[in-house]
Amino acid sequence: MQQVSEIKQWLEILITNRKISIEGPWRLHPLQGDASCRCYYRLQDAISSRIVVASPTARIDNNIFVSRAGEWRSAAVNVPQIFAVDSDKGFMLIEDLGTTHLYDLLHRSVDEKLYAQAIDELLKIQQVASDELPLFDREFLLREMKLFDTWLVQYQLQQISPDCLAQVYSVLVENSLQQPQVTMHRDYHSRNLLLLEGKIAVIDFQDAVKGPLAYDLASLLRDCYLQLSDQQIENLIDVYLQQLADTAIAPLHLERQQFVRWFDLIGMQRHLKVLGLFVRLGVEEGKSSYLHDLPRVFAYVLKIAAKYPEFSEFHQWLTDDIQPALQLQPWYER
């Protein structure tokens, strides 16, 4: 309640100083948050609505979001306009892009045209200058993947990882570093994309980095929250590659088979991270609902480990030890 009171005081000052205009009475409604520690509220008056974002300043620098939004809007990426910022308090007032996430439209019936629109927007992001972004480098990649061992294997399942896990990490790191490095959203999926007036809009982009070309496409097509068929994924990879060929970031002589390997392995890197991250979110932040998505994420890892011979030992361990242990968890449903 203290936070809501502070937000209301901040908004009153903005209104009094005519930094924002309000029509008639206004209300503030809490919104469901994401996997981060930010809080969201919808500010509604008689004719419009806007979103208030409240971030803990010790953990999140909203100036990064503000800077990124300006750069991406200049590159025609459809991200929210920012109306007011208080960096000291961690408050932002931003454009309301509506309530229709792609997840709401796609979790019952896949629409490849919507995915094609999301791919259009992704290619705009990948063409934004990346020189000033943090690097998704070897240390970053390893730090993320080790969440799998720390939180899922050791903490949740109380198992010991095999020696082959280090070799798996090494292969996945090299796969990432050999790809063209571009601007990467890092969480480009159905719950961070909205449809507003027929156009895809992008949110939650403050953690963007400079990283591998195939990462965001893998995040989109092997979504942690909904599942496409193999044929749908193949079709949409083709859509992406056809459009990529017309951009300045297209690698010379890129073979489809090479790209698919990039896509598969960087997706596996992401999903190993997620297997640990979702457990940690439940333990440290009380966000246990993410545990119900782990069977889908684990199935992705198992599928890719079975596809490539260099992961045969890893796949055997997942099948013999990890899968049975996961299936005993009360939240594990398939």
Buried (B, 14 or more C-beta within 10 A) or exposed (E): EEBBEBBBEBBEEBBEEEEBEBEEEBEEEEEEEBBBBBBBBBBBBEEEBBBBBBBEBEEBBBEBBBEBBEBBBEBEBBBBEBBBBBEEBBBBBBBBBEEEBBBEBBBEEBEBEBBBBBBBBBBBBBBBEBEEBBEBBBEBBBEBBBBBBBBBBBBBBEBEBBEBBEBBBEBBBEBBBEBBBBBBBBBBBBBBBBBBEEEBBBBBBBBBBBBBBBBBBBBBBBBBBBBBEEEBBEBBBEBBBEBBEEEEBBBEEBEEEEBBBBBBBBBBBBBBBBBBBBBBBBEEEEBEEBBEBBBBBBBBBBBBBBBBEEBEBBBBBBEEBBBEBBEEBEBBEE
